[in-house]
Amino acid sequence: MPEPASNEIARPSVIALTVRNKASLYAAYIPWLRYGGIFLPIEKSALLGEPVLLILTLMDDPAKVPVAGQVAWITPHHAHGNRPQGLGVQFADNQSMKVLKKRIEGILGAAMQSSKPTHTI
């Protein structure tokens, strides 16, 4: 099988994620990434920096939000502290992702200050 030329742009993985409630959003949101991010509990291998296109549904909102980003965190199978296996996707640096970050932080409100563990920390 031929290898892709080094100047080819990697095609992003496309993954769908539905966050059903505020507690799940709190556990998945990654506020400490530069542009914000979200954890995907998924048994998929990936490389740091790999592009990802996420189709995100937040709670009762029927809209599906396309999220462009890249893998910034990898939690392996059997991680310390029984954390779920998965990928942390950092949001891209663009206006729609800034709007999404504000929206998520608005939903979470005071929960953002919680010391309760999340899927990443």
Secondary structure, 3 states (H helix, E strand, C coil): CCCCCCCCCCCCEEEEEEECCHHHHHHHECCCCCCCEEEECCCCCCCCCCEEEEEEEECCCCCCEEEEEEEEEEECCCCHHHCCCEEEEEECCCHHHHHHHHHHHHHHHHHHHCCCCCCCC
